[in-house]
Amino acid sequence: MFFEKRNIELKTMKEIERMRTASSVVGEILQKLSEIIKPGITTKDIDIFSEKYIRSLNMVPAFLGVKGISCPFPASACVSVNDEVVHGIPNTSRVLKSGDIVSVDMGVIYEGYYGDAAMTYAVGDISTSAAKLLEITELSLQKGIEQALSGKRLGDISYAIQKTAEDAGFSVVRDFVGHGIGRSLHEEPQIPNFGRACVGIKLLPGMVLAIEPMVNAGSYEVCMLDDSWTVVTKDGGLSAHFEHTVAITENGCEILTKV
């Protein structure tokens, strides 16, 4: 079933159940990564752990081979360190050290349906300012999710995220956005992390959204590295990223990737 002219697909309960299964695996992996992310491991170690876990359940890594500007994404998890905002490519030479922050973004496919989530972790002891960035970014996600209710407007989500981040002195990335999700990793609607309340499409039961604030310590401006994937802050400041896949239902909002 499709909504309006923007091809926003409303999912059935059966479809949401499949997405719940895929999403729960993503949530489990992100939770388990909090136990293994520590100084001395490489970003590739994170990717290997994630892919092994996914395949052990006979599921499919959603990010591996996703088409990009010039080449497919070569890993199962995006692993972005410090000033890397999103889409960091894992490698064996990038060793995490105490004081780093690392964002892990990944997806899973189960019976043709996707789940997608991200989390930013402290590596060892991090600075007070970095810890505050992680806290506010996660809070921005929570505030956005609180607005993901039937009858609300898409702008309510965007405004809540932006206000939470900017009130704390941070900035939200504008070049990359959240998205609908279902039988494809990226579906309509796009969900900016900035905007005005009470505007945009009306939210309806059956919509499934990947809400994902990317929040910078400095300017919101970003740029892409020569690998055509890794996005970094333009000013070299830290960036954090939290994401959940959520389903809008008659009874409220269900966080499908929450463990």
Phi and psi in degrees as GROMACS dihedral restraints (atoms count N, CA, C in turn):
[ dihedral_restraints ]
;  ai    aj    ak    al  type     phi  dphi    fc
    3     4     5     6     1  -120.2    20    10
    4     5     6     7     1   149.9    20    10
    6     7     8     9     1  -113.7    20    10
    7     8     9    10     1   129.7    20    10
    9    10    11    12     1    54.1    20    10
   10    11    12    13     1  -151.3    20    10
   12    13    14    15     1  -104.0    20    10
   13    14    15    16     1     7.7    20    10
   15    16    17    18     1  -103.8    20    10
   16    17    18    19     1    13.8    20    10
   18    19    20    21     1    54.6    20    10
   19    20    21    22     1    46.1    20    10
   21    22    23    24     1   -90.4    20    10
   22    23    24    25     1   110.7    20    10
   24    25    26    27     1   -83.9    20    10
   25    26    27    28     1   127.0    20    10
   27    28    29    30     1   -90.5    20    10
   28    29    30    31     1   125.6    20    10
   30    31    32    33     1   -85.8    20    10
   31    32    33    34     1   146.6    20    10
   33    34    35    36     1   -80.0    20    10
   34    35    36    37     1   168.8    20    10
   36    37    38    39     1   -62.5    20    10
   37    38    39    40     1   -35.1    20    10
   39    40    41    42     1   -65.7    20    10
   40    41    42    43     1   -40.7    20    10
   42    43    44    45     1   -67.0    20    10
   43    44    45    46     1   -41.1    20    10
   45    46    47    48     1   -63.8    20    10
   46    47    48    49     1   -34.3    20    10
   48    49    50    51     1   -62.9    20    10
   49    50    51    52     1   -40.8    20    10
   51    52    53    54     1   -65.4    20    10
   52    53    54    55     1   -40.6    20    10
   54    55    56    57     1   -67.7    20    10
   55    56    57    58     1   -32.6    20    10
   57    58    59    60     1   -63.2    20    10
   58    59    60    61     1   -39.7    20    10
   60    61    62    63     1   -65.6    20    10
   61    62    63    64     1   -48.1    20    10
   63    64    65    66     1   -61.0    20    10
   64    65    66    67     1   -44.5    20    10
   66    67    68    69     1   -67.6    20    10
   67    68    69    70     1   -35.7    20    10
   69    70    71    72     1   -63.7    20    10
   70    71    72    73     1   -34.2    20    10
   72    73    74    75     1   -66.9    20    10
   73    74    75    76     1   -42.3    20    10
   75    76    77    78     1   -58.7    20    10
   76    77    78    79     1   -46.0    20    10
   78    79    80    81     1   -61.5    20    10
   79    80    81    82     1   -40.6    20    10
   81    82    83    84     1   -62.0    20    10
   82    83    84    85     1   -44.4    20    10
   84    85    86    87     1   -63.3    20    10
   85    86    87    88     1   -46.2    20    10
   87    88    89    90     1   -61.2    20    10
   88    89    90    91     1   -35.7    20    10
   90    91    92    93     1   -67.5    20    10
   91    92    93    94     1   -44.4    20    10
   93    94    95    96     1   -67.2    20    10
   94    95    96    97     1   -30.8    20    10
   96    97    98    99     1   -63.1    20    10
   97    98    99   100     1   -27.4    20    10
   99   100   101   102     1   -63.5    20    10
  100   101   102   103     1   -20.2    20    10
  102   103   104   105     1   -87.4    20    10
  103   104   105   106     1   -23.1    20    10
  105   106   107   108     1  -108.4    20    10
  106   107   108   109     1   -16.0    20    10
  108   109   110   111     1   -77.0    20    10
  109   110   111   112     1   112.6    20    10
  111   112   113   114     1  -157.1    20    10
  112   113   114   115     1   165.8    20    10
  114   115   116   117     1   -55.5    20    10
  115   116   117   118     1   137.3    20    10
  117   118   119   120     1   105.9    20    10
  118   119   120   121     1   -20.4    20    10
  120   121   122   123     1   -86.4    20    10
  121   122   123   124     1   158.7    20    10
  123   124   125   126     1   -99.3    20    10
  124   125   126   127     1   162.9    20    10
  126   127   128   129     1   -65.0    20    10
  127   128   129   130     1   -28.2    20    10
  129   130   131   132     1   -68.6    20    10
  130   131   132   133     1   -33.8    20    10
  132   133   134   135     1   -57.8    20    10
  133   134   135   136     1   -39.8    20    10
  135   136   137   138     1   -64.4    20    10
  136   137   138   139     1   -43.4    20    10
  138   139   140   141     1   -64.9    20    10
  139   140   141   142     1   -44.2    20    10
  141   142   143   144     1   -62.6    20    10
  142   143   144   145     1   -45.3    20    10
  144   145   146   147     1   -57.9    20    10
  145   146   147   148     1   -45.1    20    10
  147   148   149   150     1   -65.2    20    10
  148   149   150   151     1   -46.0    20    10
  150   151   152   153     1   -66.5    20    10
  151   152   153   154     1   -40.7    20    10
  153   154   155   156     1   -60.5    20    10
  154   155   156   157     1   -41.5    20    10
  156   157   158   159     1   -63.9    20    10
  157   158   159   160     1   -45.7    20    10
  159   160   161   162     1   -61.1    20    10
  160   161   162   163     1   -47.9    20    10
  162   163   164   165     1   -71.8    20    10
  163   164   165   166     1   -25.2    20    10
  165   166   167   168     1   -65.2    20    10
  166   167   168   169     1   -20.2    20    10
  168   169   170   171     1  -101.3    20    10
  169   170   171   172     1    11.0    20    10
  171   172   173   174     1    59.1    20    10
  172   173   174   175     1    35.3    20    10
  174   175   176   177     1  -110.2    20    10
  175   176   177   178     1   177.1    20    10
  177   178   179   180     1  -119.5    20    10
  178   179   180   181     1   131.1    20    10
  180   181   182   183     1   -64.5    20    10
  181   182   183   184     1   127.0    20    10
  183   184   185   186     1   -77.7    20    10
  184   185   186   187     1   -25.9    20    10
  186   187   188   189     1   -90.2    20    10
  187   188   189   190     1   -24.8    20    10
  189   190   191   192     1   -62.6    20    10
  190   191   192   193     1   118.3    20    10
  192   193   194   195     1    86.3    20    10
  193   194   195   196     1     4.1    20    10
  195   196   197   198     1   -60.0    20    10
  196   197   198   199     1   135.2    20    10
  198   199   200   201     1   -69.0    20    10
  199   200   201   202     1   138.0    20    10
  201   202   203   204     1  -120.8    20    10
  202   203   204   205     1  -163.8    20    10
  204   205   206   207     1   -63.2    20    10
  205   206   207   208     1   -44.8    20    10
  207   208   209   210     1  -129.1    20    10
  208   209   210   211     1   -14.0    20    10
  210   211   212   213     1  -157.3    20    10
  211   212   213   214     1   154.5    20    10
  213   214   215   216     1   -68.8    20    10
  214   215   216   217     1   154.9    20    10
  216   217   218   219     1   -71.1    20    10
  217   218   219   220     1   129.9    20    10
  219   220   221   222     1   -91.9    20    10
  220   221   222   223     1    11.3    20    10
  222   223   224   225     1  -141.4    20    10
  223   224   225   226     1   172.4    20    10
  225   226   227   228     1   -93.0    20    10
  226   227   228   229     1   -17.0    20    10
  228   229   230   231     1  -133.0    20    10
  229   230   231   232     1   140.6    20    10
  231   232   233   234     1   -86.1    20    10
  232   233   234   235     1   125.0    20    10
  234   235   236   237     1  -125.1    20    10
  235   236   237   238     1   110.7    20    10
  237   238   239   240     1  -119.4    20    10
  238   239   240   241     1   125.6    20    10
  240   241   242   243     1  -110.3    20    10
  241   242   243   244     1   130.7    20    10
  243   244   245   246     1    58.2    20    10
  244   245   246   247     1  -100.0    20    10
  246   247   248   249     1   -85.7    20    10
  247   248   249   250     1    -0.1    20    10
  249   250   251   252     1   -80.6    20    10
  250   251   252   253     1   122.3    20    10
  252   253   254   255     1   -81.7    20    10
  253   254   255   256     1   -55.8    20    10
  255   256   257   258     1  -150.0    20    10
  256   257   258   259     1   164.6    20    10
  258   259   260   261     1    66.1    20    10
  259   260   261   262     1    26.6    20    10
  261   262   263   264     1   -65.0    20    10
  262   263   264   265     1   135.5    20    10
  264   265   266   267     1   -90.2    20    10
  265   266   267   268     1   121.4    20    10
  267   268   269   270     1   -63.8    20    10
  268   269   270   271     1   144.9    20    10
  270   271   272   273     1  -153.3    20    10
  271   272   273   274     1   159.6    20    10
  273   274   275   276     1   -75.0    20    10
  274   275   276   277     1   -15.0    20    10
  276   277   278   279     1   -93.1    20    10
  277   278   279   280     1   -11.1    20    10
  279   280   281   282     1   -89.5    20    10
  280   281   282   283     1    99.0    20    10
  282   283   284   285     1   -97.4    20    10
  283   284   285   286     1   128.0    20    10
  285   286   287   288     1   -76.4    20    10
  286   287   288   289     1   143.1    20    10
  288   289   290   291     1  -129.1    20    10
  289   290   291   292     1   160.3    20    10
  291   292   293   294     1   -58.2    20    10
  292   293   294   295     1   134.1    20    10
  294   295   296   297     1   103.7    20    10
  295   296   297   298     1   -17.1    20    10
  297   298   299   300     1   -73.4    20    10
  298   299   300   301     1   157.3    20    10
  300   301   302   303     1  -119.7    20    10
  301   302   303   304     1   144.3    20    10
  303   304   305   306     1  -136.7    20    10
  304   305   306   307     1   126.9    20    10
  306   307   308   309     1   -98.9    20    10
  307   308   309   310     1   133.9    20    10
  309   310   311   312     1  -121.2    20    10
  310   311   312   313     1   123.6    20    10
  312   313   314   315     1  -123.4    20    10
  313   314   315   316     1   130.0    20    10
  315   316   317   318     1  -154.0    20    10
  316   317   318   319     1   164.0    20    10
  318   319   320   321     1  -140.4    20    10
  319   320   321   322     1   161.0    20    10
  321   322   323   324     1  -134.7    20    10
  322   323   324   325     1   144.2    20    10
  324   325   326   327     1  -111.7    20    10
  325   326   327   328     1   128.6    20    10
  327   328   329   330     1  -131.6    20    10
  328   329   330   331     1   118.2    20    10
  330   331   332   333     1    49.9    20    10
  331   332   333   334     1    40.9    20    10
  333   334   335   336     1    85.2    20    10
  334   335   336   337     1     4.3    20    10
  336   337   338   339     1  -121.2    20    10
  337   338   339   340     1   147.0    20    10
  339   340   341   342     1  -104.6    20    10
  340   341   342   343     1   150.2    20    10
  342   343   344   345     1  -129.0    20    10
  343   344   345   346     1   148.9    20    10
  345   346   347   348     1  -152.1    20    10
  346   347   348   349     1   132.4    20    10
  348   349   350   351     1  -157.7    20    10
  349   350   351   352     1   165.6    20    10
  351   352   353   354     1  -148.0    20    10
  352   353   354   355     1   155.2    20    10
  354   355   356   357     1  -149.7    20    10
  355   356   357   358     1   147.8    20    10
  357   358   359   360     1  -111.0    20    10
  358   359   360   361     1   132.1    20    10
  360   361   362   363     1  -114.3    20    10
  361   362   363   364     1   147.7    20    10
  363   364   365   366     1   -84.8    20    10
  364   365   366   367     1   134.6    20    10
  366   367   368   369     1  -102.8    20    10
  367   368   369   370     1   111.2    20    10
  369   370   371   372     1    63.3    20    10
  370   371   372   373     1  -139.6    20    10
  372   373   374   375     1   -92.7    20    10
  373   374   375   376     1   121.9    20    10
  375   376   377   378     1  -111.2    20    10
  376   377   378   379     1   165.2    20    10
  378   379   380   381     1   -68.9    20    10
  379   380   381   382     1   160.5    20    10
  381   382   383   384     1   -60.9    20    10
  382   383   384   385     1   -39.2    20    10
  384   385   386   387     1   -68.1    20    10
  385   386   387   388     1   -37.5    20    10
  387   388   389   390     1   -67.2    20    10
  388   389   390   391     1   -41.2    20    10
  390   391   392   393     1   -62.1    20    10
  391   392   393   394     1   -38.4    20    10
  393   394   395   396     1   -65.3    20    10
  394   395   396   397     1   -39.4    20    10
  396   397   398   399     1   -60.3    20    10
  397   398   399   400     1   -45.4    20    10
  399   400   401   402     1   -62.9    20    10
  400   401   402   403     1   -43.8    20    10
  402   403   404   405     1   -61.0    20    10
  403   404   405   406     1   -46.0    20    10
  405   406   407   408     1   -71.9    20    10
  406   407   408   409     1   -36.2    20    10
  408   409   410   411     1   -64.5    20    10
  409   410   411   412     1   -43.4    20    10
  411   412   413   414     1   -65.6    20    10
  412   413   414   415     1   -38.2    20    10
  414   415   416   417     1   -64.7    20    10
  415   416   417   418     1   -38.1    20    10
  417   418   419   420     1   -60.0    20    10
  418   419   420   421     1   -41.8    20    10
  420   421   422   423     1   -61.5    20    10
  421   422   423   424     1   -46.1    20    10
  423   424   425   426     1   -59.5    20    10
  424   425   426   427     1   -43.7    20    10
  426   427   428   429     1   -66.8    20    10
  427   428   429   430     1   -36.3    20    10
  429   430   431   432     1   -64.6    20    10
  430   431   432   433     1   -44.6    20    10
  432   433   434   435     1   -62.2    20    10
  433   434   435   436     1   -35.4    20    10
  435   436   437   438     1   -60.1    20    10
  436   437   438   439     1   -23.0    20    10
  438   439   440   441     1   -93.5    20    10
  439   440   441   442     1    -3.1    20    10
  441   442   443   444     1   -85.0    20    10
  442   443   444   445     1    71.0    20    10
  444   445   446   447     1  -128.3    20    10
  445   446   447   448     1   146.8    20    10
  447   448   449   450     1   -56.3    20    10
  448   449   450   451     1   130.5    20    10
  450   451   452   453     1    97.9    20    10
  451   452   453   454     1   -21.1    20    10
  453   454   455   456     1   -74.3    20    10
  454   455   456   457     1   175.5    20    10
  456   457   458   459     1  -111.9    20    10
  457   458   459   460     1   154.5    20    10
  459   460   461   462     1   -57.8    20    10
  460   461   462   463     1   -37.6    20    10
  462   463   464   465     1   -61.9    20    10
  463   464   465   466     1   -23.2    20    10
  465   466   467   468     1   -64.4    20    10
  466   467   468   469     1   -38.6    20    10
  468   469   470   471     1   -65.3    20    10
  469   470   471   472     1   -50.3    20    10
  471   472   473   474     1   -59.9    20    10
  472   473   474   475     1   -44.9    20    10
  474   475   476   477     1   -63.6    20    10
  475   476   477   478     1   -42.3    20    10
  477   478   479   480     1   -62.6    20    10
  478   479   480   481     1   -40.4    20    10
  480   481   482   483     1   -65.2    20    10
  481   482   483   484     1   -50.0    20    10
  483   484   485   486     1   -61.3    20    10
  484   485   486   487     1   -46.5    20    10
  486   487   488   489     1   -62.1    20    10
  487   488   489   490     1   -43.3    20    10
  489   490   491   492     1   -61.9    20    10
  490   491   492   493     1   -45.2    20    10
  492   493   494   495     1   -68.5    20    10
  493   494   495   496     1   -47.4    20    10
  495   496   497   498     1   -72.8    20    10
  496   497   498   499     1   -31.9    20    10
  498   499   500   501     1   -63.0    20    10
  499   500   501   502     1   -24.6    20    10
  501   502   503   504     1   -93.4    20    10
  502   503   504   505     1     2.8    20    10
  504   505   506   507     1    92.2    20    10
  505   506   507   508     1    12.1    20    10
  507   508   509   510     1  -107.4    20    10
  508   509   510   511     1   176.9    20    10
  510   511   512   513     1  -127.7    20    10
  511   512   513   514     1   151.3    20    10
  513   514   515   516     1  -103.1    20    10
  514   515   516   517     1   137.4    20    10
  516   517   518   519     1   -65.0    20    10
  517   518   519   520     1   136.9    20    10
  519   520   521   522     1  -108.8    20    10
  520   521   522   523     1   -15.9    20    10
  522   523   524   525     1   -84.1    20    10
  523   524   525   526     1   -15.4    20    10
  525   526   527   528     1  -129.9    20    10
  526   527   528   529     1   144.9    20    10
  528   529   530   531     1  -137.1    20    10
  529   530   531   532     1   167.0    20    10
  531   532   533   534     1   -75.6    20    10
  532   533   534   535     1  -177.6    20    10
  534   535   536   537     1  -164.1    20    10
  535   536   537   538     1   160.2    20    10
  537   538   539   540     1   -69.0    20    10
  538   539   540   541     1   161.4    20    10
  540   541   542   543     1  -152.6    20    10
  541   542   543   544     1   151.6    20    10
  543   544   545   546     1   178.2    20    10
  544   545   546   547     1  -108.6    20    10
  546   547   548   549     1   -79.0    20    10
  547   548   549   550     1    -9.9    20    10
  549   550   551   552     1  -126.0    20    10
  550   551   552   553     1   154.3    20    10
  552   553   554   555     1   -65.7    20    10
  553   554   555   556     1   -40.4    20    10
  555   556   557   558     1  -121.0    20    10
  556   557   558   559     1   114.9    20    10
  558   559   560   561     1  -125.7    20    10
  559   560   561   562     1   170.4    20    10
  561   562   563   564     1   -71.3    20    10
  562   563   564   565     1   149.4    20    10
  564   565   566   567     1   -93.0    20    10
  565   566   567   568     1   158.8    20    10
  567   568   569   570     1   -72.9    20    10
  568   569   570   571     1   144.9    20    10
  570   571   572   573     1  -124.5    20    10
  571   572   573   574     1    91.1    20    10
  573   574   575   576     1   -63.1    20    10
  574   575   576   577     1   153.6    20    10
  576   577   578   579     1   -94.8    20    10
  577   578   579   580     1    20.1    20    10
  579   580   581   582     1  -148.3    20    10
  580   581   582   583     1   152.9    20    10
  582   583   584   585     1   156.3    20    10
  583   584   585   586     1  -169.4    20    10
  585   586   587   588     1  -110.7    20    10
  586   587   588   589     1   143.8    20    10
  588   589   590   591     1   -69.4    20    10
  589   590   591   592     1   155.2    20    10
  591   592   593   594     1    67.6    20    10
  592   593   594   595     1    19.7    20    10
  594   595   596   597     1  -126.8    20    10
  595   596   597   598     1   166.5    20    10
  597   598   599   600     1    93.7    20    10
  598   599   600   601     1  -178.2    20    10
  600   601   602   603     1   -64.9    20    10
  601   602   603   604     1   151.7    20    10
  603   604   605   606     1   -78.6    20    10
  604   605   606   607     1   137.7    20    10
  606   607   608   609     1   -82.8    20    10
  607   608   609   610     1   136.2    20    10
  609   610   611   612     1  -130.2    20    10
  610   611   612   613     1   152.8    20    10
  612   613   614   615     1   -57.1    20    10
  613   614   615   616     1   138.5    20    10
  615   616   617   618     1   102.2    20    10
  616   617   618   619     1   -16.0    20    10
  618   619   620   621     1   -74.0    20    10
  619   620   621   622     1   136.7    20    10
  621   622   623   624     1  -122.7    20    10
  622   623   624   625     1   127.0    20    10
  624   625   626   627     1  -126.8    20    10
  625   626   627   628     1   142.2    20    10
  627   628   629   630     1  -102.5    20    10
  628   629   630   631     1   103.3    20    10
  630   631   632   633     1   -95.9    20    10
  631   632   633   634     1   126.1    20    10
  633   634   635   636     1  -149.2    20    10
  634   635   636   637     1    84.6    20    10
  636   637   638   639     1   -65.7    20    10
  637   638   639   640     1   134.6    20    10
  639   640   641   642     1  -115.5    20    10
  640   641   642   643     1   116.8    20    10
  642   643   644   645     1  -121.2    20    10
  643   644   645   646     1   132.3    20    10
  645   646   647   648     1  -106.5    20    10
  646   647   648   649     1   148.6    20    10
  648   649   650   651     1   -72.4    20    10
  649   650   651   652     1   -29.0    20    10
  651   652   653   654     1  -113.7    20    10
  652   653   654   655     1  -126.9    20    10
  654   655   656   657     1   -69.6    20    10
  655   656   657   658     1   154.2    20    10
  657   658   659   660     1   -79.2    20    10
  658   659   660   661     1    -6.1    20    10
  660   661   662   663     1   -71.5    20    10
  661   662   663   664     1   141.2    20    10
  663   664   665   666     1  -134.4    20    10
  664   665   666   667     1   167.0    20    10
  666   667   668   669     1  -148.3    20    10
  667   668   669   670     1   163.0    20    10
  669   670   671   672     1  -105.3    20    10
  670   671   672   673     1   140.4    20    10
  672   673   674   675     1   -77.5    20    10
  673   674   675   676     1   173.2    20    10
  675   676   677   678     1   -67.4    20    10
  676   677   678   679     1   -14.4    20    10
  678   679   680   681     1   -75.2    20    10
  679   680   681   682     1    -2.2    20    10
  681   682   683   684     1    67.5    20    10
  682   683   684   685     1    14.5    20    10
  684   685   686   687     1  -130.4    20    10
  685   686   687   688     1   -54.0    20    10
  687   688   689   690     1   -68.6    20    10
  688   689   690   691     1   124.7    20    10
  690   691   692   693     1  -104.6    20    10
  691   692   693   694     1   130.1    20    10
  693   694   695   696     1  -125.2    20    10
  694   695   696   697     1   160.7    20    10
  696   697   698   699     1   -70.2    20    10
  697   698   699   700     1   142.2    20    10
  699   700   701   702     1   -69.0    20    10
  700   701   702   703     1   -30.9    20    10
  702   703   704   705     1   -95.5    20    10
  703   704   705   706     1     2.8    20    10
  705   706   707   708     1    80.6    20    10
  706   707   708   709     1     5.4    20    10
  708   709   710   711     1   -75.3    20    10
  709   710   711   712     1   165.4    20    10
  711   712   713   714     1   -68.8    20    10
  712   713   714   715     1   154.4    20    10
  714   715   716   717     1  -139.7    20    10
  715   716   717   718     1   143.4    20    10
  717   718   719   720     1  -125.7    20    10
  718   719   720   721     1   156.6    20    10
  720   721   722   723     1  -147.6    20    10
  721   722   723   724     1   121.8    20    10
  723   724   725   726     1  -129.0    20    10
  724   725   726   727     1   143.5    20    10
  726   727   728   729     1  -150.4    20    10
  727   728   729   730     1   142.7    20    10
  729   730   731   732     1  -134.2    20    10
  730   731   732   733     1   148.4    20    10
  732   733   734   735     1   -92.1    20    10
  733   734   735   736     1   126.5    20    10
  735   736   737   738     1  -128.1    20    10
  736   737   738   739     1   148.3    20    10
  738   739   740   741     1  -114.4    20    10
  739   740   741   742     1   131.4    20    10
  741   742   743   744     1   -88.6    20    10
  742   743   744   745     1   124.4    20    10
  744   745   746   747     1  -123.9    20    10
  745   746   747   748     1   174.9    20    10
  747   748   749   750     1   -62.5    20    10
  748   749   750   751     1   -26.0    20    10
  750   751   752   753     1  -103.4    20    10
  751   752   753   754     1     9.6    20    10
  753   754   755   756     1   131.1    20    10
  754   755   756   757     1  -151.4    20    10
  756   757   758   759     1  -116.0    20    10
  757   758   759   760     1   128.0    20    10
  759   760   761   762     1  -106.7    20    10
  760   761   762   763     1   127.1    20    10
  762   763   764   765     1   -86.0    20    10
  763   764   765   766     1   105.3    20    10
  765   766   767   768     1   -72.7    20    10
  766   767   768   769     1   -28.7    20    10
  768   769   770   771     1   -93.3    20    10
  769   770   771   772     1     5.8    20    10
  771   772   773   774     1   -81.4    20    10
  772   773   774   775     1   134.2    20    10
